[in-house]
Amino acid sequence: MMAEYARLVGRITRHLGAAAASPMTLSEGTAIAEQAQQFILYYATPILGYLHTTKVHRLLCHVLHAVRYHGNILNAKTSVNESLHKDEKRHYLRTNKRPGFTCQLVRHAQGTRAVLRKNEEAGVQELRAARPRDADDGYSADVTQQAAPLRRARPAHLPHATVGVLAAAPGMFNLARVSGLRASDRVAVPTYVYFMAQLSDGQCRLQVVRASAMFHGKKWYDHVLFSLSGVGTASETRYGQVRLIFRQEGGCDVAVVAEMEHAVGADECPLSARGCTQLRWSEDTMPGAPHRQVKLRTVPVEHIIRVVHIVPDCAELCRRAGVGSTPPSYGESGDRLWQCATCSMHFYPR
């Protein structure tokens, strides 16, 4: 029954993600309607009994009607229009949230679009005026393809904290030393920033890197691949976990990264043959620490190459600690932290 249902859904959806599916012919709609009737009469009803629901009734009797009325069954869904509401939610904060706020929301949304479109046209005109022309009295490149400016919050809107308070968090004992700041210095602390990531295929795209102690009730610290010098060569790249992001006085965003190093015996991992890298935490040998500390490094956000997906090496953990053992949690110290290995998953879509 489930196999027949999968075949039926596959014919209806055509496995397309377009906003408006292409129209179906009446012969195709008739064939789908017959297949839907056979599924209800010969599979669903004998196995599950009589199903008195509106969805079963529509599948049994009204599939062809939907194709005639809408051209395609998927064109009658509301998910496309519902997805457009996400762009309007940000304008709800500018309303008085009382009955009749819909008109205010629509006015703010339409006005914002008009202003953004006007600013974009003005920016294109300025770029065209400043860009040299080629021999054919035309512009050498389309200026509309320039990268979009990064979205950054104003420092006054960001939470602030002293370095001493930030250093009290787990694994941040050496924050003052690696950042070059004093414990009394107060810095702006964004929980996320946007940057232009360099993908493995050489293209660039906008990504967001997070370092938040509370994001929808949970911690969120992204793992990144970064460059020591900003060049991005293989010998200068490192892996790490972003523990903190702070903004310097000049406006430069700096990430405090807990560094990782390549683990010994990585060839034993079966995923290594598929491009995955086995990693362990790098240890900081600074004297005076209460216990072994993970090595911290300050990295300008523009030196981050891309966000990566790093997970515990469960196979290594089971061999060492047995089935059912759990990896160490964030902030935990001790031998479990230093023994646990992780893997950078190169199957992660980048």
C-alpha positions as CSV (number, residue, x, y, z in Angstrom):
1,M,0.0,0.0,0.0
2,M,2.8,2.4,0.9
3,A,4.6,1.6,-2.4
4,E,1.5,2.3,-4.4
5,Y,0.9,5.5,-2.5
6,A,4.5,6.6,-3.3
7,R,4.0,6.0,-7.0
8,L,0.8,8.0,-7.0
9,V,2.3,10.9,-5.1
10,G,5.3,10.8,-7.5
11,R,3.0,11.2,-10.5
12,I,1.1,14.1,-8.8
13,T,4.1,16.1,-7.7
14,R,6.4,15.3,-10.6
15,H,9.2,15.9,-8.1
16,L,9.3,19.6,-9.0
17,G,9.8,22.6,-6.6
18,A,8.6,25.4,-8.9
19,A,6.2,28.0,-7.6
20,A,3.7,27.2,-10.3
21,A,3.7,23.6,-11.7
22,S,3.3,23.2,-15.5
23,P,-0.2,22.3,-16.6
24,M,-1.2,18.7,-17.0
25,T,-3.0,17.3,-20.1
26,L,-6.5,15.8,-19.7
27,S,-5.2,12.4,-20.7
28,E,-2.5,12.6,-17.9
29,G,-5.1,13.8,-15.4
30,T,-7.4,10.9,-16.4
31,A,-4.6,8.4,-15.9
32,I,-3.7,9.8,-12.5
33,A,-7.4,9.8,-11.5
34,E,-7.7,6.1,-12.4
35,Q,-4.6,5.2,-10.5
36,A,-5.9,7.1,-7.5
37,Q,-9.2,5.2,-7.7
38,Q,-7.4,1.9,-7.9
39,F,-5.2,2.8,-4.9
40,I,-8.3,3.5,-2.7
41,L,-10.4,0.6,-3.9
42,Y,-7.8,-2.2,-4.2
43,Y,-5.2,-1.2,-1.6
44,A,-6.3,1.3,1.1
45,T,-9.9,0.0,1.6
46,P,-9.0,-3.8,1.8
47,I,-6.2,-3.1,4.2
48,L,-7.5,-0.2,6.4
49,G,-11.2,-0.6,5.9
50,Y,-13.6,2.1,4.8
51,L,-12.1,5.6,5.3
52,H,-14.8,8.2,5.7
53,T,-12.6,11.3,5.3
54,T,-12.8,14.3,2.9
55,K,-9.2,13.6,1.7
56,V,-10.0,10.1,0.7
57,H,-13.2,11.3,-1.0
58,R,-11.2,13.8,-3.0
59,L,-8.6,11.3,-4.0
60,L,-11.3,8.9,-5.1
61,C,-13.7,11.2,-7.0
62,H,-12.2,14.7,-7.7
63,V,-8.6,14.3,-9.0
64,L,-9.7,14.9,-12.6
65,H,-11.8,17.8,-11.6
66,A,-8.8,19.5,-9.9
67,V,-6.7,19.1,-13.1
68,R,-9.5,20.6,-15.2
69,Y,-10.0,23.6,-12.9
70,H,-6.4,24.4,-12.0
71,G,-4.3,22.8,-14.8
72,N,-2.2,21.0,-12.1
73,I,-3.2,19.6,-8.7
74,L,-0.3,21.5,-7.0
75,N,-1.5,24.8,-8.3
76,A,-4.4,24.7,-5.8
77,K,-2.1,24.6,-2.8
78,T,-1.6,27.7,-0.6
79,S,2.0,27.0,0.6
80,V,3.5,29.4,-2.0
81,N,1.4,32.3,-0.7
82,E,1.9,31.4,2.9
83,S,5.7,31.4,2.4
84,L,5.5,35.0,1.3
85,H,4.2,36.0,4.7
86,K,7.8,35.6,6.1
87,D,8.8,38.9,4.4
88,E,6.0,40.8,6.1
89,K,6.5,39.6,9.6
90,R,9.4,42.0,10.2
91,H,7.1,44.9,9.7
92,Y,4.7,43.8,12.4
93,L,6.9,45.4,15.0
94,R,6.2,48.8,13.4
95,T,2.4,48.6,13.9
96,N,0.4,49.4,17.1
97,K,-0.7,45.7,17.2
98,R,-4.3,46.7,17.6
99,P,-7.3,45.8,15.4
100,G,-6.7,47.3,12.0
101,F,-2.9,46.8,12.1
102,T,-3.1,44.9,8.7
103,C,-3.3,48.2,6.8
104,Q,-0.3,49.5,8.7
105,L,1.7,46.4,8.0
106,V,0.9,46.5,4.3
107,R,1.8,50.2,4.1
108,H,5.1,49.6,5.8
109,A,5.9,46.6,3.6
110,Q,5.1,48.3,0.3
111,G,6.9,51.5,1.4
112,T,10.0,49.5,2.3
113,R,10.1,47.8,-1.1
114,A,9.7,51.1,-2.9
115,V,12.6,52.6,-0.9
116,L,14.9,49.6,-1.4
117,R,14.1,49.6,-5.1
118,K,14.9,53.3,-5.4
119,N,18.1,52.9,-3.4
120,E,19.2,50.0,-5.6
121,E,18.5,52.0,-8.8
122,A,20.5,55.0,-7.4
123,G,23.4,52.7,-6.5
124,V,23.4,51.2,-10.0
125,Q,23.5,54.6,-11.5
126,E,26.4,55.7,-9.3
127,L,28.4,52.6,-10.2
128,R,27.7,53.1,-13.9
129,A,28.9,56.7,-13.7
130,A,32.1,55.7,-11.8
131,R,32.9,52.6,-14.0
132,P,35.1,53.1,-17.1
133,R,33.7,52.2,-20.4
134,D,35.2,49.8,-22.9
135,A,36.1,50.3,-26.5
136,D,32.5,49.8,-27.8
137,D,31.3,52.7,-25.5
138,G,29.6,50.1,-23.2
139,Y,30.3,49.0,-19.7
140,S,32.7,46.2,-19.3
141,A,30.6,44.3,-16.8
142,D,27.0,44.4,-15.5
143,V,27.2,46.3,-12.2
144,T,24.0,44.8,-11.0
145,Q,25.9,41.6,-10.4
146,Q,27.9,43.2,-7.6
147,A,27.9,41.4,-4.2
148,A,25.2,42.6,-1.8
149,P,26.4,44.5,1.2
150,L,26.6,42.6,4.4
151,R,23.9,43.1,7.0
152,R,25.3,44.4,10.3
153,A,23.6,45.6,13.4
154,R,24.6,48.9,14.9
155,P,26.8,48.8,17.9
156,A,24.2,50.6,20.0
157,H,21.7,47.8,19.4
158,L,24.1,45.0,20.4
159,P,24.5,43.6,23.9
160,H,27.7,44.7,25.7
161,A,29.8,42.9,28.3
162,T,33.2,43.2,29.9
163,V,36.0,40.9,28.9
164,G,36.2,39.6,32.5
165,V,32.5,38.5,32.4
166,L,33.0,36.8,29.0
167,A,36.1,35.0,30.2
168,A,34.1,33.4,33.0
169,A,32.2,31.2,30.4
170,P,33.3,27.6,30.0
171,G,36.5,27.3,27.9
172,M,37.1,31.1,27.8
173,F,39.8,31.3,30.6
174,N,42.4,32.7,28.2
175,L,40.2,35.3,26.5
176,A,42.0,38.4,27.8
177,R,45.4,37.0,26.7
178,V,44.4,36.0,23.2
179,S,42.3,39.1,22.5
180,G,44.9,41.6,23.9
181,L,42.2,43.3,25.9
182,R,41.9,44.0,29.6
183,A,39.4,42.4,31.9
184,S,37.7,45.7,32.4
185,D,37.3,46.5,28.7
186,R,33.7,46.6,27.5
187,V,32.9,45.2,24.0
188,A,29.9,44.8,21.8
189,V,28.9,41.1,21.5
190,P,26.8,40.2,18.4
191,T,25.4,36.6,18.5
192,Y,25.8,36.2,14.7
193,V,27.4,38.0,11.8
194,Y,27.1,37.6,8.0
195,F,30.2,37.1,5.8
196,M,31.0,36.0,2.3
197,A,31.9,32.3,2.4
198,Q,34.2,30.6,-0.1
199,L,32.7,27.3,-1.1
200,S,34.7,24.2,-2.1
201,D,33.8,24.7,-5.8
202,G,35.3,28.2,-5.8
203,Q,32.1,30.2,-5.7
204,C,31.1,32.6,-2.9
205,R,27.8,33.0,-1.1
206,L,26.5,34.8,1.9
207,Q,26.6,32.8,5.1
208,V,25.9,33.5,8.8
209,V,28.1,32.3,11.6
210,R,26.6,32.1,15.1
211,A,28.0,32.1,18.6
212,S,25.0,32.2,20.9
213,A,24.7,30.9,24.5
214,M,20.9,30.9,24.1
215,F,19.2,30.4,20.7
216,H,15.6,29.2,21.1
217,G,16.5,27.7,24.4
218,K,19.8,26.0,23.3
219,K,23.4,26.8,22.7
220,W,24.5,27.4,19.1
221,Y,28.3,27.6,18.4
222,D,29.1,27.1,14.7
223,H,32.2,25.2,13.5
224,V,34.2,27.0,10.8
225,L,37.2,26.5,8.5
226,F,39.3,29.6,8.7
227,S,42.6,31.0,7.4
228,L,45.5,32.2,9.6
229,S,46.5,34.9,7.2
230,G,43.4,35.4,5.1
231,V,45.0,33.8,2.0
232,G,43.2,30.5,2.3
233,T,46.0,28.1,1.3
234,A,45.9,24.5,2.5
235,S,48.8,25.0,4.9
236,E,47.2,28.1,6.5
237,T,43.7,26.7,7.1
238,R,42.5,25.4,10.5
239,Y,39.2,24.1,11.9
240,G,37.6,25.4,15.1
241,Q,34.5,26.3,17.0
242,V,33.4,29.9,17.3
243,R,32.9,30.5,21.0
244,L,32.4,34.3,20.9
245,I,32.1,37.2,18.5
246,F,33.0,40.7,19.5
247,R,33.2,44.0,17.6
248,Q,36.3,46.2,17.9
249,E,36.2,50.0,18.1
250,G,37.0,50.3,14.4
251,G,33.9,48.2,13.5
252,C,35.8,45.0,12.7
253,D,34.1,41.8,13.9
254,V,36.4,39.3,15.5
255,A,35.6,35.6,16.2
256,V,37.2,33.8,19.2
257,V,37.7,30.3,17.9
258,A,38.5,27.2,19.9
259,E,41.0,25.5,17.6
260,M,41.1,21.9,16.5
261,E,43.9,19.9,15.1
262,H,44.2,16.7,13.0
263,A,43.9,13.6,15.1
264,V,46.6,10.8,15.1
265,G,45.3,7.7,13.5
266,A,42.8,9.4,11.2
267,D,43.3,6.7,8.6
268,E,41.4,4.3,10.8
269,C,38.2,6.3,10.1
270,P,36.3,4.8,7.1
271,L,35.0,8.3,6.3
272,S,38.5,9.6,5.7
273,A,38.6,7.9,2.3
274,R,35.6,10.1,1.4
275,G,37.2,13.4,2.4
276,C,36.2,13.7,6.0
277,T,38.9,14.9,8.5
278,Q,39.3,13.5,12.0
279,L,39.9,16.2,14.6
280,R,40.7,16.7,18.3
281,W,40.8,19.8,20.4
282,S,44.1,21.7,20.5
283,E,45.5,22.2,24.0
284,D,46.8,25.5,25.3
285,T,49.9,25.0,27.5
286,M,49.5,28.3,29.3
287,P,50.6,27.9,33.0
288,G,48.2,28.9,35.8
289,A,45.0,27.5,34.3
290,P,42.8,25.6,36.7
291,H,42.7,22.6,34.3
292,R,43.6,21.8,30.7
293,Q,42.3,24.5,28.4
294,V,41.4,24.4,24.7
295,K,43.5,26.7,22.6
296,L,41.8,29.9,21.7
297,R,42.6,32.1,18.7
298,T,41.1,35.4,17.6
299,V,40.2,35.4,13.9
300,P,38.8,38.3,11.9
301,V,35.5,37.3,10.4
302,E,36.7,38.1,6.9
303,H,39.3,35.3,7.4
304,I,36.6,32.7,8.0
305,I,36.4,30.6,4.8
306,R,33.1,28.9,5.4
307,V,30.9,27.2,8.0
308,V,31.5,23.5,8.3
309,H,29.6,20.6,10.0
310,I,31.6,18.8,12.6
311,V,30.1,15.8,14.6
312,P,31.5,13.4,17.2
313,D,33.2,10.3,15.8
314,C,30.7,7.8,17.3
315,A,32.6,4.8,16.0
316,E,35.8,5.8,17.8
317,L,33.7,6.6,20.9
318,C,32.0,3.2,21.0
319,R,35.4,1.4,20.5
320,R,36.9,3.3,23.4
321,A,33.9,3.7,25.9
322,G,31.4,1.1,24.8
323,V,28.0,1.2,23.2
324,G,25.6,3.7,24.7
325,S,28.3,6.2,25.8
326,T,27.6,9.8,25.0
327,P,30.1,12.5,23.8
328,P,31.1,15.2,26.2
329,S,28.8,18.2,26.4
330,Y,29.7,21.8,26.0
331,G,31.7,23.2,28.9
332,E,32.8,19.8,30.2
333,S,36.4,19.3,31.2
334,G,38.4,16.2,31.9
335,D,39.8,13.2,30.0
336,R,36.5,12.6,28.2
337,L,36.9,15.9,26.4
338,W,40.5,15.3,25.2
339,Q,39.9,11.7,24.2
340,C,36.8,12.3,22.1
341,A,37.5,12.7,18.4
342,T,35.3,14.5,15.9
343,C,34.8,14.4,12.2
344,S,34.3,17.2,9.7
345,M,31.6,16.0,7.4
346,H,32.4,16.8,3.8
347,F,29.0,15.5,2.8
348,Y,27.6,18.7,4.3
349,P,26.1,20.9,1.6
350,R,28.4,23.8,1.2
